[in-house]
Amino acid sequence: MERQYDLVIVGAGPAGLSAALYGSRAGLKTLILENGAPGGKLIKTNKISNYPGIKDIEGTQLAMDMFEQATSFQAEYAYGEVNKIDKDKNVYLSDGNVVKGEAIILATGTKERLLNIPGENENLGHGVSFCAVCDGAFFRDKDVVVIGGGNSALEESIYLAGLARSVTIVIRRDVFRAEEHIQRQIEENSKIHIIKKHIPTQILSSEGKVSGIELENVDTHEKQVIECSGIFPYVGQDPNTDCVQDLGVLNERGYVLVDDDRQTKIPGIYAAGDVIDKNLRQVITACNDGAIAAQHAFHKIKGI
């Protein structure tokens, strides 16, 4: 990769790819840096049915479509793990390379939050998974447990029910947070069981893989063990903002603070998508953020 660009985008999820599309179409020399496959969380999502104009599409297909469109105007795509971004808009990579942009857009998204209970870390990849689409096939005709009551937890439960023998959803409260139409699908699926007002306290394993999970009733504190082969926690997200920790642009939860143009308090450094402080984190809002950030960066760089 070259070292000097008009626009450097860190992250290739919907926000980053939208920013690349708008930046490169406007004539900016654009670089997309990503330390994984393009698409972000799209590639971990089975179906997308709330993206305007597309009734139903697989997450991986939408990711590929976005990537191909984003790079069709000569945006450069490169693998790169970013360690640090400084106030002068230098981007430091783990391999020792440094690239510089007239503008930087941070679109690094979020990472899955851990349960932080005994038995979790040692069983990551051995029955504990954060991606049903990625790992669901390993649990065909087996019993799995999903932790969480939001949209992601229930949507992934529906997907897993098509593979597993049974799916047990565990929630802390006595009601779901998910949208009602998703709840109805859960209630109508005979393979899905629900345990309310319980929290996970320990993950059990045998012969190097998950064998069950211990739950505690939040009212009585009584404990029970559910035998299972797979555990899928969906208990929230944390922002991937380690590379801008020193810039003073984060709130107390680690999300990036931006203005209406998606610019931080440091001129020329923007953020877009799930990584910013906002209420709604969806594909459509991520694309919106990326477009706004790239368009504003274009006007600043070109002085128009």
N, C-alpha and C positions, 0 to 999 in steps of 0.2 A: 504494500500500500504506500501511497505517497504520504507526505507528512503535513501538507498544508491544504486545507479545504475551506470552502465557504461555510458549509454546514456539516457538523459532526453529530450524528444521532446515536445515542447509546441505548440499545435495545430494539428488538425487531418484532414486538407484538403489534397489535392494531394501532396503537398510538405512534410508535416509531415508523411503521410502514406508511401510515397516512402522512406523517411529516415528510418522509422521503419522497413520496409521490408529489406533494405540493412543492417541496423545495426544488426537486430536480426538474419538474415541469416549468418552474419559473426561471430555470437557467442557472441555479446554484450548483456549484461543484459539491456533491453530496456524498458523504460516507456513512454507512450504517455499520455499527459495531455490535456484534452479538456473540455471546459465549455458549449458545446452544442452537437449536434449530429455529428457523424463522417461524413466527406465529404466536409466540408467547403462550398464554393459557389456552389459545384456540386449539392447539394440538393436543391438549388434554381434555377437550370437551367433545362429547359424543355428538350432540345435535345442537344447532343454533336455529331457533325459530322466532326470534324477536328482532332480527336485523331487517330494517325496512327494505322492501322490494324483493326479499328472498324468503319464501314461505318456510323452507326447511332445507338445511345444508349441514353436512358433517363439518365439524370444526377444522379438521385437517385440510379439507378441500377449500374452505374459506381462507385459511392461512396461506395456502399455496396460491390461490387467486390474488390475494392481496400482495404477496411477495412478487409475483410475476409482474403485476401492474406497477408496483413501486419501483422496480428496477428497469422498467421498459424505457425510462427516460435517462438512462446512463447513471443512475445512482450506483455507487460502488458498495458492494457488500463484502464484509470481511469478518472472519472469526477474531474475537478479541475479548479478553477478560480485563475490564477496566478496574484499576486499583484506586485511582485518584483523579479528580478534576480540580484544577486550581483556578484562582480568580482571573488569571490571564488567558483562560480558555485553552490550556494545555491539558491533554488527556493522556494519562500515564497507564500503559498496559503492563500486564504481568510478565510479558516476555521481554520487557526492557524498552520497547518502542514507545515513542511519544508522538502523538499527532496533535495538530493545532487547528482550531476552527475559528472563523470570524464569529460564529454562533454555535452554541452547544445546546442540544435538546436531550435531556435525561428522560428516557422512557423505559426504565428498568423494571417497572411493575412491582409485584409483591411476591413473597414466598409464603408457603403454607406454615401456619403456626403449629408448633408441637403441643402434644398433650402434657409433656413434662411429668410423666409418671414412670415408676420403675418398670423396666422391661421394654421401654419404647426404643431407646437408641440402639440397643443390641439386636433388635428385631426389624430395624429399617431394612427393607429389601428382603426380609425373610418372613413376610406375612403382614408387615405394616407398610401401607402404601398410601400415597396422596393423590393417586391418579387411577381411577377406575378404568378409563379408556386404555391407559398404558398397560395395566397389570390385570385387568379383569379376567382375561382368558386363563390365567394361572389358577383361578378359583372356580373353574367350571365344575358344577355338581358338588360344590362344597358349601359350607356354611360361613357367612361373613357378617361382620358387624360394621355399621356406619355410625360415626359419632357426629352429631350436629343436627340442627333443625332448620337450617336456612335453605335457600334455593339450591345451592351447590350440593348439599348433602342429599336432598331428596331426589334431585335429578340424577345424581350418580347412583343412588339406590335403585332407581327404575332401570338404569342401564345394567347394573349388576344382577338384577332379578332375571334378566334374560340369559344369564350365564350360570349363576350360582344355584345351589339347591334351596337356600333360604337366605334372606337378608333381614337382619335385626337392626332397627334404627334406635339409637339411644339419645335422649335429649334431657337436658337439665331441668327444663320447665315442664309444665303440663300442656303447653300449646306450641305449635310450630311457628317459626318466623317466615316460612316460605309462602309464596303466593298460593291463593286458594285453588287454582286449577291444578297446580302440582300436587297439593295435598289430596285432592280428589283421586288423582292417579295412584297415589300411594295407598289410599283406603280401598281402592278397587282391586289391588294386586294381592292375590292370595299368598304369594311367596314372601311378602314383606310383613314383618312383625314390628311392633313399636313398644319400646319400654320408656315410659315417661318418668320424670323426676328422679333420675339417676345420673351419677357421674362416674367416669372410669377412674379406678384407683391403681390398677396394676395390670400389665400385660403378661400373660403366662406363656411359656414356651416349653417345647419338648424336642429333643434331638435337633436343636438348632433352628427351629421354626415355630411360629405362633401356634399355640394350642387352645388359647382361651383368653378371656378378659374378665377381670374382677370389677364389679360395679357396686356402688354404694347409694342407698336411698338417701336423698337429701333431707328428708323429714325424720325418718327413724334411725338412719345411719346403719341399718342392717345391710349386710353384704351378700352378694350372690355371684356365682361364676357362670359365664356363658361360654360354652365350648364353641370354638370356631377356628377356621384356618386362616382367615384374613381380617384385617382391621383397617378401616379407611377413615381417618380423622378429617373432618371438615369443620374446624372450630375457629376459623378466622384467618386473616392474613397479616403479615408485617411487611413494611416497605423495604425494597432493596436500595438503600441509600448510603451504604458504607462509604462509597467513593466521594460523597460530598459532605461528609461529617464535619469537615473543618471550615466550611463556607458560611456557616451561620444562617442557613436557609431552611432549616427544618423546624417543625413544631415539636411539642413535647412527646408525641407518639412516633416521631421519625419521618413523617410525611413532609414533602416539599411544599413550601408556601409560595404561591404565585399570584400575579395580578390577573386582570381580565384578558391580557394578551399571553398568558401562561409564562410570563417572564418572572424570574426571581428578583430579589433586590439587587442582584449583580447584573448590570447591563450585559446582554448577549448570552446569558445563561438561562435557559428555559427548562421547564419540565412538563410532561404530558402523560395522561393515562392514569392508571391505578396508583402511581407513585405520588401523586399530588394530594393535597388536603381538599377533599370534596365529599359530597354525600353519596352520589350514585356512581358505582364502578361497573360499567357495562361496555361491551364492544363499541356501541354507538357513541358513548361519551368519550371513550379513548380516542376514536377516530376524530371526533370533534376537537379535542385538545391538540392532537398532532397537527391538524390542518391550521388551527389558529396560530400555534407557535411558529410553524414554518412560514406562514404568510407574513407574520410580524417580523420574523428574522429577515426575510427577503427585503422588506421595505427598509429596514434599518441598514442592512448591508449595502443596498443599492442607493440609499439616500433619497428614496422617493416616497 
